[in-house]
Amino acid sequence: MYDIVVVGGGPGGYVAAIRGAQLGAKVALIEASELGGTCLNRGCIPTKAMIASVDKLEAVKEAGDFGIEVDGYKVNFQKLQERKNQVVAQLVKGVHFLVKKNKIDHFKGYGFLLNDNELEVKSEDGSQKISGKNIIIATGSEPLVFDSFNYDGVNIITSDEALELQEVPESLLIVGGGVIGCEFATIYAALGTKVTIVEALPRVLPMVDKDIAMRLQSFLKKKGITIKTKTMIKELIATEGQVKAVIDGGDIIAQKVLVSVGRKVSSQGFGMENTGVEIGSRGEILVNEKMQTNIPHIYAIGDVTNKVLLAHVASAQGITASESIMGKEKTMDYKVVPNCIFTKPEVASVGLTSDECTTENIAIKVGKFNFIAIGKAVAMGETDGMVKIIAREDDNTILGVHIIGPHAADLISEASVAIHSKLTLEDLAEIIHAHPTLSEAVMEAAEQGLGKAIHS
């Protein structure tokens, strides 16, 4: 019998398995597909590899502004896809190495719970039973598609198929202006696709601070992306070589339609009903702050808990679960979770938004600083965007930081530390930031919140 059996080898599952093994547990890891899960194989990493290629393309387009004359170029989309696949394969290989290094028994197959301790692992070679004193469920999530969208995986696709297209579509309609929709809009618009985003809510990225979301929406439009907000898709109809989207006031015709309206948790089809574990109204597995279910030796982590559907949260939950199992005092705290969106420019945030502070009746002060006044950004030719810092009015404690601009996803870590450590605007403003760097915008925003910014 294993000390820990982990079902699912994504960024939550394999991390949980490794931490359990580090703490001396005998661990089994069950994964039906490739290790790394959605993030590594069909999400975070492949999209970032494509964005890296797009960044090179845009650098070539803008090279003349930097005194570099380029006679001509062309996009080899097949090679772009091959590179993306190589990046994924390299990192998957790395995860396999880590699993082997930590002496974890890796079962490639589908794990099916027979009861709250036993599982059957089904694979092409047959099936076998294993048992565990503790079980961690890390089965993730999958793209959400409504029946009226007539998803076929060819003309009407999800993010999974959008990563595997063999040629750049002439036109692409993206249903949903969330993170996935905006990232794919950035990728394919740069590659020459005519992109339209349809969003039911008043703006793209409705979960992001309003100032930041509206700026991104403006930047996307400048890149030639059509954005239709407050618009509902009634039906998608695929015909030969194109798709018609039925909306109020007329139809939209596109070669491909990408449905990106969210994800649904994967809690069905692997025997959860045989365990007595409580399931929530949206299919999520209910857990406490230690990631325990109502069955004390069964834990759940990652997207299947429907807490915060981000890879780094799944990893943190995996560590929490394994350390809890091994007798350590470890709990999850979701108050300081950075969120990064790899559009052009990037968007990153941590903590409360202005609207959330209003809802919670928190009196705030706000500091803002634009990248156009940052020397490094001007030298790079990437001046779009700003840093926005939200602080409590009475004591200047930092409550939220929101960034749109170059390398926002890297800059947000400083803000995460600031909020976690309960720093004030004064603390952040008094830290000497290196010059010339993009991080100076964070310091300047803090100074502006105090009414004493030097460069604004």
One Martini backbone bead per residue (centre of mass of N, CA, C, O) as a GRO file, in nm:
protein
  456
    1MET     BB    1   0.097   0.036   0.022
    2TYR     BB    2   0.047   0.360  -0.017
    3ASP     BB    3   0.068   0.673   0.116
    4ILE     BB    4   0.040   0.805  -0.184
    5VAL     BB    5  -0.220   0.887  -0.421
    6VAL     BB    6  -0.208   1.033  -0.745
    7VAL     BB    7  -0.464   1.191  -0.949
    8GLY     BB    8  -0.276   1.345  -1.155
    9GLY     BB    9  -0.001   1.517  -1.364
   10GLY     BB   10   0.002   1.804  -1.302
   11PRO     BB   11   0.098   2.091  -1.129
   12GLY     BB   12  -0.029   1.951  -0.880
   13GLY     BB   13   0.034   1.642  -0.884
   14TYR     BB   14   0.349   1.629  -0.923
   15VAL     BB   15   0.413   1.812  -0.682
   16ALA     BB   16   0.282   1.640  -0.465
   17ALA     BB   17   0.453   1.389  -0.515
   18ILE     BB   18   0.731   1.512  -0.459
   19ARG     BB   19   0.680   1.618  -0.173
   20GLY     BB   20   0.609   1.345  -0.051
   21ALA     BB   21   0.882   1.210  -0.116
   22GLN     BB   22   1.063   1.415   0.039
   23LEU     BB   23   0.900   1.321   0.318
   24GLY     BB   24   0.894   0.979   0.281
   25ALA     BB   25   0.694   0.882   0.080
   26LYS     BB   26   0.498   0.648  -0.081
   27VAL     BB   27   0.451   0.701  -0.436
   28ALA     BB   28   0.173   0.749  -0.659
   29LEU     BB   29   0.129   0.821  -1.020
   30ILE     BB   30  -0.160   0.912  -1.212
   31GLU     BB   31  -0.162   0.917  -1.585
   32ALA     BB   32  -0.316   0.916  -1.899
   33SER     BB   33  -0.121   1.110  -2.009
   34GLU     BB   34   0.075   1.364  -1.981
   35LEU     BB   35   0.285   1.512  -1.810
   36GLY     BB   36   0.160   1.844  -1.689
   37GLY     BB   37  -0.094   1.873  -1.828
   38THR     BB   38  -0.250   2.144  -1.942
   39CYS     BB   39  -0.029   2.353  -1.902
   40LEU     BB   40   0.205   2.202  -2.062
   41ASN     BB   41   0.027   2.080  -2.322
   42ARG     BB   42  -0.259   2.301  -2.342
   43GLY     BB   43  -0.138   2.595  -2.232
   44CYS     BB   44   0.085   2.782  -2.101
   45ILE     BB   45   0.333   2.687  -2.272
   46PRO     BB   46   0.239   2.683  -2.574
   47THR     BB   47   0.145   2.979  -2.575
   48LYS     BB   48   0.425   3.102  -2.497
   49ALA     BB   49   0.571   2.995  -2.746
   50MET     BB   50   0.398   3.152  -2.950
   51ILE     BB   51   0.451   3.433  -2.832
   52ALA     BB   52   0.756   3.429  -2.880
   53SER     BB   53   0.730   3.427  -3.188
   54VAL     BB   54   0.566   3.690  -3.208
   55ASP     BB   55   0.781   3.872  -3.083
   56LYS     BB   56   0.984   3.830  -3.314
   57LEU     BB   57   0.804   3.941  -3.536
   58GLU     BB   58   0.767   4.228  -3.415
   59ALA     BB   59   1.068   4.294  -3.411
   60VAL     BB   60   1.099   4.291  -3.717
   61LYS     BB   61   0.883   4.507  -3.786
   62GLU     BB   62   1.046   4.724  -3.578
   63ALA     BB   63   1.352   4.745  -3.659
   64GLY     BB   64   1.369   5.023  -3.808
   65ASP     BB   65   1.339   5.197  -3.540
   66PHE     BB   66   1.645   5.068  -3.451
   67GLY     BB   67   1.835   5.053  -3.721
   68ILE     BB   68   1.713   4.785  -3.861
   69GLU     BB   69   1.743   4.636  -4.171
   70VAL     BB   70   1.474   4.458  -4.332
   71ASP     BB   71   1.396   4.309  -4.631
   72GLY     BB   72   1.264   4.023  -4.524
   73TYR     BB   73   0.974   3.807  -4.447
   74LYS     BB   74   0.842   3.495  -4.300
   75VAL     BB   75   0.593   3.269  -4.206
   76ASN     BB   76   0.656   2.953  -4.041
   77PHE     BB   77   0.414   2.773  -3.902
   78GLN     BB   78   0.532   2.490  -3.880
   79LYS     BB   79   0.786   2.575  -3.719
   80LEU     BB   80   0.639   2.704  -3.487
   81GLN     BB   81   0.499   2.440  -3.399
   82GLU     BB   82   0.753   2.273  -3.358
   83ARG     BB   83   0.873   2.443  -3.135
   84LYS     BB   84   0.643   2.417  -2.938
   85ASN     BB   85   0.669   2.105  -2.914
   86GLN     BB   86   0.962   2.105  -2.809
   87VAL     BB   87   0.913   2.256  -2.549
   88VAL     BB   88   0.715   2.056  -2.429
   89ALA     BB   89   0.892   1.798  -2.446
   90GLN     BB   90   1.119   1.900  -2.263
   91LEU     BB   91   0.940   1.946  -2.005
   92VAL     BB   92   0.824   1.665  -1.981
   93LYS     BB   93   1.094   1.526  -1.946
   94GLY     BB   94   1.158   1.674  -1.680
   95VAL     BB   95   0.927   1.550  -1.514
   96HIS     BB   96   1.011   1.257  -1.545
   97PHE     BB   97   1.280   1.294  -1.401
   98LEU     BB   98   1.166   1.386  -1.125
   99VAL     BB   99   0.999   1.132  -1.068
  100LYS     BB  100   1.235   0.934  -1.078
  101LYS     BB  101   1.427   1.073  -0.873
  102ASN     BB  102   1.185   1.037  -0.639
  103LYS     BB  103   1.064   0.743  -0.656
  104ILE     BB  104   0.809   0.738  -0.839
  105ASP     BB  105   0.521   0.574  -0.924
  106HIS     BB  106   0.433   0.547  -1.266
  107PHE     BB  107   0.099   0.554  -1.401
  108LYS     BB  108  -0.023   0.479  -1.723
  109GLY     BB  109  -0.355   0.587  -1.676
  110TYR     BB  110  -0.671   0.520  -1.548
  111GLY     BB  111  -0.819   0.631  -1.257
  112PHE     BB  112  -1.028   0.419  -1.043
  113LEU     BB  113  -1.254   0.437  -0.788
  114LEU     BB  114  -1.366   0.185  -0.566
  115ASN     BB  115  -1.282   0.352  -0.311
  116ASP     BB  116  -1.115   0.522  -0.042
  117ASN     BB  117  -0.833   0.326  -0.128
  118GLU     BB  118  -0.906   0.210  -0.413
  119LEU     BB  119  -0.758   0.136  -0.741
  120GLU     BB  120  -0.797   0.142  -1.095
  121VAL     BB  121  -0.567   0.083  -1.360
  122LYS     BB  122  -0.614   0.189  -1.692
  123SER     BB  123  -0.482   0.038  -1.990
  124GLU     BB  124  -0.358  -0.099  -2.278
  125ASP     BB  125  -0.232  -0.348  -2.090
  126GLY     BB  126  -0.463  -0.301  -1.877
  127SER     BB  127  -0.506  -0.389  -1.527
  128GLN     BB  128  -0.474  -0.244  -1.187
  129LYS     BB  129  -0.428  -0.258  -0.839
  130ILE     BB  130  -0.439   0.004  -0.593
  131SER     BB  131  -0.324   0.154  -0.279
  132GLY     BB  132  -0.412   0.412  -0.022
  133LYS     BB  133  -0.396   0.600   0.260
  134ASN     BB  134  -0.376   0.837   0.047
  135ILE     BB  135  -0.563   1.079  -0.156
  136ILE     BB  136  -0.508   1.270  -0.462
  137ILE     BB  137  -0.701   1.496  -0.641
  138ALA     BB  138  -0.588   1.596  -0.999
  139THR     BB  139  -0.805   1.640  -1.271
  140GLY     BB  140  -0.908   1.921  -1.328
  141SER     BB  141  -0.988   2.057  -1.655
  142GLU     BB  142  -1.216   2.184  -1.915
  143PRO     BB  143  -1.359   2.297  -2.171
  144LEU     BB  144  -1.631   2.508  -2.225
  145VAL     BB  145  -1.937   2.389  -2.394
  146PHE     BB  146  -2.212   2.469  -2.559
  147ASP     BB  147  -2.456   2.330  -2.748
  148SER     BB  148  -2.513   2.591  -2.935
  149PHE     BB  149  -2.207   2.578  -3.063
  150ASN     BB  150  -2.136   2.319  -3.226
  151TYR     BB  151  -1.900   2.148  -3.162
  152ASP     BB  152  -1.616   1.994  -3.381
  153GLY     BB  153  -1.287   2.062  -3.383
  154VAL     BB  154  -1.254   2.241  -3.664
  155ASN     BB  155  -1.435   2.514  -3.679
  156ILE     BB  156  -1.524   2.460  -3.381
  157ILE     BB  157  -1.320   2.561  -3.112
  158THR     BB  158  -1.066   2.524  -2.887
  159SER     BB  159  -0.767   2.562  -2.736
  160ASP     BB  160  -0.663   2.289  -2.822
  161GLU     BB  161  -0.691   2.339  -3.138
  162ALA     BB  162  -0.547   2.622  -3.156
  163LEU     BB  163  -0.257   2.476  -3.109
  164GLU     BB  164  -0.299   2.271  -3.390
  165LEU     BB  165  -0.284   2.433  -3.625
  166GLN     BB  166  -0.166   2.424  -3.973
  167GLU     BB  167  -0.293   2.715  -4.022
  168VAL     BB  168  -0.357   3.036  -4.081
  169PRO     BB  169  -0.625   3.205  -4.037
  170GLU     BB  170  -0.802   3.456  -4.184
  171SER     BB  171  -1.035   3.405  -3.964
  172LEU     BB  172  -1.138   3.495  -3.613
  173LEU     BB  173  -1.366   3.391  -3.370
  174ILE     BB  174  -1.405   3.504  -3.032
  175VAL     BB  175  -1.561   3.349  -2.755
  176GLY     BB  176  -1.446   3.547  -2.533
  177GLY     BB  177  -1.273   3.802  -2.313
  178GLY     BB  178  -1.062   3.651  -2.172
  179VAL     BB  179  -0.764   3.520  -2.133
  180ILE     BB  180  -0.767   3.322  -2.372
  181GLY     BB  181  -0.885   3.510  -2.587
  182CYS     BB  182  -0.664   3.738  -2.572
  183GLU     BB  183  -0.417   3.564  -2.635
  184PHE     BB  184  -0.513   3.456  -2.915
  185ALA     BB  185  -0.553   3.731  -3.041
  186THR     BB  186  -0.255   3.814  -3.029
  187ILE     BB  187  -0.139   3.588  -3.198
  188TYR     BB  188  -0.319   3.593  -3.469
  189ALA     BB  189  -0.295   3.892  -3.539
  190ALA     BB  190   0.018   3.887  -3.581
  191LEU     BB  191  -0.022   3.658  -3.820
  192GLY     BB  192  -0.290   3.797  -3.993
  193THR     BB  193  -0.550   3.772  -3.853
  194LYS     BB  194  -0.891   3.824  -3.845
  195VAL     BB  195  -1.009   3.957  -3.539
  196THR     BB  196  -1.287   3.860  -3.320
  197ILE     BB  197  -1.447   3.978  -3.024
  198VAL     BB  198  -1.693   3.824  -2.807
  199GLU     BB  199  -1.869   3.990  -2.535
  200ALA     BB  200  -2.117   3.998  -2.289
  201LEU     BB  201  -1.972   4.206  -2.148
  202PRO     BB  202  -1.852   4.541  -2.123
  203ARG     BB  203  -1.566   4.382  -2.110
  204VAL     BB  204  -1.273   4.280  -2.106
  205LEU     BB  205  -1.157   4.135  -1.848
  206PRO     BB  206  -1.375   4.134  -1.591
  207MET     BB  207  -1.159   4.046  -1.350
  208VAL     BB  208  -1.023   4.309  -1.399
  209ASP     BB  209  -0.924   4.599  -1.360
  210LYS     BB  210  -1.072   4.848  -1.525
  211ASP     BB  211  -0.833   5.023  -1.619
  212ILE     BB  212  -0.677   4.787  -1.748
  213ALA     BB  213  -0.890   4.666  -1.938
  214MET     BB  214  -0.938   4.926  -2.107
  215ARG     BB  215  -0.653   4.947  -2.213
  216LEU     BB  216  -0.638   4.679  -2.357
  217GLN     BB  217  -0.874   4.723  -2.545
  218SER     BB  218  -0.737   4.956  -2.693
  219PHE     BB  219  -0.483   4.803  -2.791
  220LEU     BB  220  -0.627   4.583  -2.955
  221LYS     BB  221  -0.761   4.777  -3.156
  222LYS     BB  222  -0.489   4.892  -3.269
  223LYS     BB  223  -0.427   4.587  -3.386
  224GLY     BB  224  -0.722   4.516  -3.539
  225ILE     BB  225  -0.920   4.430  -3.320
  226THR     BB  226  -1.238   4.322  -3.287
  227ILE     BB  227  -1.483   4.453  -3.044
  228LYS     BB  228  -1.773   4.291  -2.887
  229THR     BB  229  -1.979   4.408  -2.656
  230LYS     BB  230  -2.270   4.315  -2.530
  231THR     BB  231  -2.260   4.015  -2.670
  232MET     BB  232  -2.452   3.749  -2.804
  233ILE     BB  233  -2.448   3.411  -2.874
  234LYS     BB  234  -2.687   3.206  -3.019
  235GLU     BB  235  -2.524   3.076  -3.274
  236LEU     BB  236  -2.343   2.809  -3.441
  237ILE     BB  237  -2.265   2.774  -3.801
  238ALA     BB  238  -2.144   2.522  -4.000
  239THR     BB  239  -1.979   2.538  -4.302
  240GLU     BB  240  -1.806   2.547  -4.582
  241GLY     BB  241  -1.520   2.704  -4.452
  242GLN     BB  242  -1.733   2.819  -4.229
  243VAL     BB  243  -1.876   3.052  -3.982
  244LYS     BB  244  -2.186   3.130  -3.822
  245ALA     BB  245  -2.278   3.405  -3.620
  246VAL     BB  246  -2.547   3.460  -3.408
  247ILE     BB  247  -2.668   3.792  -3.366
  248ASP     BB  248  -2.752   4.087  -3.277
  249GLY     BB  249  -2.778   4.269  -3.579
  250GLY     BB  250  -2.633   4.008  -3.695
  251ASP     BB  251  -2.366   3.852  -3.862
  252ILE     BB  252  -2.076   3.635  -3.831
  253ILE     BB  253  -1.791   3.566  -4.036
  254ALA     BB  254  -1.575   3.271  -4.018
  255GLN     BB  255  -1.342   3.027  -4.041
  256LYS     BB  256  -1.309   3.046  -3.725
  257VAL     BB  257  -1.406   2.924  -3.390
  258LEU     BB  258  -1.336   3.035  -3.058
  259VAL     BB  259  -1.406   2.879  -2.753
  260SER     BB  260  -1.382   3.105  -2.444
  261VAL     BB  261  -1.596   3.057  -2.157
  262GLY     BB  262  -1.428   2.844  -2.005
  263ARG     BB  263  -1.429   2.602  -1.732
  264LYS     BB  264  -1.454   2.258  -1.630
  265VAL     BB  265  -1.467   2.031  -1.403
  266SER     BB  266  -1.298   1.702  -1.333
  267SER     BB  267  -1.529   1.483  -1.143
  268GLN     BB  268  -1.593   1.268  -1.363
  269GLY     BB  269  -1.541   0.910  -1.435
  270PHE     BB  270  -1.359   0.801  -1.147
  271GLY     BB  271  -1.538   0.717  -0.874
  272MET     BB  272  -1.644   0.926  -0.656
  273GLU     BB  273  -1.913   0.773  -0.570
  274ASN     BB  274  -1.727   0.550  -0.397
  275THR     BB  275  -1.638   0.760  -0.140
  276GLY     BB  276  -1.822   1.019  -0.023
  277VAL     BB  277  -1.754   1.269  -0.159
  278GLU     BB  278  -1.806   1.601  -0.175
  279ILE     BB  279  -2.011   1.786  -0.404
  280GLY     BB  280  -2.073   2.055  -0.574
  281SER     BB  281  -2.282   2.243  -0.785
  282ARG     BB  282  -2.018   2.258  -1.005
  283GLY     BB  283  -1.842   1.980  -0.942
  284GLU     BB  284  -1.680   2.037  -0.704
  285ILE     BB  285  -1.441   1.972  -0.471
  286LEU     BB  286  -1.460   1.973  -0.135
  287VAL     BB  287  -1.253   2.186   0.077
  288ASN     BB  288  -1.012   2.277   0.283
  289GLU     BB  289  -0.717   2.442   0.381
  290LYS     BB  290  -0.572   2.137   0.345
  291MET     BB  291  -0.739   1.978   0.107
  292GLN     BB  292  -0.969   1.843   0.243
  293THR     BB  293  -1.213   1.638   0.267
  294ASN     BB  294  -1.466   1.466   0.431
  295ILE     BB  295  -1.239   1.263   0.375
  296PRO     BB  296  -0.948   1.276   0.544
  297HIS     BB  297  -0.769   1.088   0.316
  298ILE     BB  298  -0.897   1.293   0.106
  299TYR     BB  299  -0.780   1.489  -0.159
  300ALA     BB  300  -0.784   1.820  -0.327
  301ILE     BB  301  -0.661   1.974  -0.636
  302GLY     BB  302  -0.701   2.238  -0.819
  303ASP     BB  303  -0.949   2.281  -1.048
  304VAL     BB  304  -1.148   2.072  -0.906
  305THR     BB  305  -1.202   2.298  -0.669
  306ASN     BB  306  -1.267   2.591  -0.781
  307LYS     BB  307  -1.092   2.829  -0.688
  308VAL     BB  308  -0.802   2.877  -0.861
  309LEU     BB  309  -0.736   2.865  -1.214
  310LEU     BB  310  -0.407   2.793  -1.150
  311ALA     BB  311  -0.103   2.651  -1.159
  312HIS     BB  312   0.027   2.780  -0.898
  313VAL     BB  313  -0.206   2.694  -0.717
  314ALA     BB  314  -0.189   2.391  -0.757
  315SER     BB  315   0.096   2.363  -0.641
  316ALA     BB  316   0.033   2.477  -0.361
  317GLN     BB  317  -0.183   2.264  -0.297
  318GLY     BB  318   0.002   2.018  -0.322
  319ILE     BB  319   0.189   2.092  -0.091
  320THR     BB  320  -0.026   2.113   0.127
  321ALA     BB  321  -0.130   1.823   0.114
  322SER     BB  322   0.137   1.666   0.166
  323GLU     BB  323   0.213   1.807   0.432
  324SER     BB  324  -0.042   1.728   0.583
  325ILE     BB  325  -0.007   1.423   0.561
  326MET     BB  326   0.299   1.454   0.700
  327GLY     BB  327   0.230   1.656   0.964
  328LYS     BB  328   0.206   1.943   0.867
  329GLU     BB  329   0.157   2.290   0.898
  330LYS     BB  330  -0.077   2.350   0.632
  331THR     BB  331  -0.213   2.624   0.439
  332MET     BB  332  -0.437   2.808   0.253
  333ASP     BB  333  -0.383   3.130   0.072
  334TYR     BB  334  -0.574   3.354  -0.154
  335LYS     BB  335  -0.488   3.665  -0.123
  336VAL     BB  336  -0.189   3.602  -0.279
  337VAL     BB  337  -0.261   3.594  -0.620
  338PRO     BB  338  -0.118   3.592  -0.910
  339ASN     BB  339  -0.207   3.739  -1.234
  340CYS     BB  340  -0.139   3.637  -1.577
  341ILE     BB  341  -0.126   3.808  -1.903
  342PHE     BB  342  -0.012   3.728  -2.249
  343THR     BB  343  -0.018   3.991  -2.388
  344LYS     BB  344  -0.010   4.300  -2.595
  345PRO     BB  345   0.035   4.384  -2.335
  346GLU     BB  346   0.085   4.292  -2.034
  347VAL     BB  347  -0.091   4.134  -1.753
  348ALA     BB  348  -0.103   4.214  -1.393
  349SER     BB  349  -0.213   4.078  -1.065
  350VAL     BB  350  -0.281   4.174  -0.711
  351GLY     BB  351  -0.545   4.162  -0.531
  352LEU     BB  352  -0.737   4.431  -0.519
  353THR     BB  353  -0.981   4.608  -0.657
  354SER     BB  354  -1.166   4.884  -0.680
  355ASP     BB  355  -1.443   4.742  -0.682
  356GLU     BB  356  -1.390   4.563  -0.432
  357CYS     BB  357  -1.353   4.797  -0.234
  358THR     BB  358  -1.635   4.914  -0.270
  359THR     BB  359  -1.792   4.658  -0.183
  360GLU     BB  360  -1.618   4.660   0.108
  361ASN     BB  361  -1.590   4.955   0.215
  362ILE     BB  362  -1.301   5.070   0.118
  363ALA     BB  363  -1.085   5.309   0.176
  364ILE     BB  364  -0.893   5.475  -0.084
  365LYS     BB  365  -0.578   5.494  -0.255
  366VAL     BB  366  -0.415   5.606  -0.567
  367GLY     BB  367  -0.145   5.489  -0.776
  368LYS     BB  368   0.006   5.620  -1.082
  369PHE     BB  369   0.215   5.489  -1.365
  370ASN     BB  370   0.373   5.551  -1.663
  371PHE     BB  371   0.591   5.408  -1.897
  372ILE     BB  372   0.663   5.671  -2.063
  373ALA     BB  373   0.847   5.764  -1.789
  374ILE     BB  374   1.043   5.522  -1.857
  375GLY     BB  375   1.349   5.474  -1.973
  376LYS     BB  376   1.352   5.170  -2.047
  377ALA     BB  377   1.088   5.174  -2.215
  378VAL     BB  378   1.183   5.376  -2.426
  379ALA     BB  379   1.432   5.211  -2.522
  380MET     BB  380   1.242   4.958  -2.603
  381GLY     BB  381   0.956   5.060  -2.722
  382GLU     BB  382   0.763   5.010  -2.438
  383THR     BB  383   0.501   5.239  -2.330
  384ASP     BB  384   0.265   5.076  -2.272
  385GLY     BB  385   0.114   5.168  -1.979
  386MET     BB  386   0.081   5.066  -1.619
  387VAL     BB  387   0.077   5.145  -1.268
  388LYS     BB  388  -0.141   5.023  -1.001
  389ILE     BB  389  -0.207   5.141  -0.666
  390ILE     BB  390  -0.370   5.006  -0.379
  391ALA     BB  391  -0.473   5.179  -0.076
  392ARG     BB  392  -0.524   5.241   0.235
  393GLU     BB  393  -0.615   5.542   0.359
  394ASP     BB  394  -0.526   5.539   0.674
  395ASP     BB  395  -0.227   5.346   0.629
  396ASN     BB  396  -0.117   5.255   0.328
  397THR     BB  397  -0.195   4.976   0.270
  398ILE     BB  398  -0.146   4.731   0.048
  399LEU     BB  399  -0.406   4.573  -0.169
  400GLY     BB  400  -0.320   4.647  -0.479
  401VAL     BB  401  -0.182   4.536  -0.805
  402HIS     BB  402  -0.170   4.688  -1.143
  403ILE     BB  403  -0.053   4.571  -1.467
  404ILE     BB  404   0.038   4.738  -1.780
  405GLY     BB  405   0.303   4.596  -1.970
  406PRO     BB  406   0.621   4.539  -1.969
  407HIS     BB  407   0.675   4.264  -1.785
  408ALA     BB  408   0.438   4.226  -1.577
  409ALA     BB  409   0.477   3.924  -1.482
  410ASP     BB  410   0.750   4.000  -1.332
  411LEU     BB  411   0.668   4.254  -1.154
  412ILE     BB  412   0.445   4.124  -0.957
  413SER     BB  413   0.621   3.996  -0.732
  414GLU     BB  414   0.671   4.247  -0.561
  415ALA     BB  415   0.370   4.285  -0.492
  416SER     BB  416   0.326   4.017  -0.346
  417VAL     BB  417   0.523   4.075  -0.118
  418ALA     BB  418   0.390   4.335  -0.017
  419ILE     BB  419   0.115   4.211   0.062
  420HIS     BB  420   0.213   3.976   0.238
  421SER     BB  421   0.385   4.199   0.426
  422LYS     BB  422   0.219   4.464   0.468
  423LEU     BB  423   0.286   4.700   0.302
  424THR     BB  424   0.350   5.028   0.220
  425LEU     BB  425   0.396   5.298   0.035
  426GLU     BB  426   0.652   5.380   0.186
  427ASP     BB  427   0.809   5.118   0.158
  428LEU     BB  428   0.814   5.113  -0.157
  429ALA     BB  429   0.932   5.404  -0.204
  430GLU     BB  430   1.209   5.354  -0.025
  431ILE     BB  431   1.297   5.159  -0.228
  432ILE     BB  432   1.571   5.105  -0.412
  433HIS     BB  433   1.571   5.133  -0.758
  434ALA     BB  434   1.693   5.046  -1.034
  435HIS     BB  435   1.889   5.212  -1.292
  436PRO     BB  436   1.739   5.112  -1.566
  437THR     BB  437   1.398   5.014  -1.495
  438LEU     BB  438   1.075   4.893  -1.477
  439SER     BB  439   1.043   4.893  -1.155
  440GLU     BB  440   1.016   5.202  -1.116
  441ALA     BB  441   0.704   5.215  -1.155
  442VAL     BB  442   0.636   5.112  -0.874
  443MET     BB  443   0.766   5.336  -0.708
  444GLU     BB  444   0.617   5.575  -0.849
  445ALA     BB  445   0.330   5.486  -0.773
  446ALA     BB  446   0.373   5.510  -0.470
  447GLU     BB  447   0.449   5.811  -0.474
  448GLN     BB  448   0.183   5.909  -0.606
  449GLY     BB  449   0.002   5.809  -0.366
  450LEU     BB  450   0.164   6.033  -0.178
  451GLY     BB  451   0.221   6.302  -0.357
  452LYS     BB  452   0.564   6.246  -0.459
  453ALA     BB  453   0.631   6.236  -0.749
  454ILE     BB  454   0.891   6.301  -0.974
  455HIS     BB  455   0.780   6.192  -1.290
  456SER     BB  456   0.458   6.349  -1.272
   0.00000   0.00000   0.00000
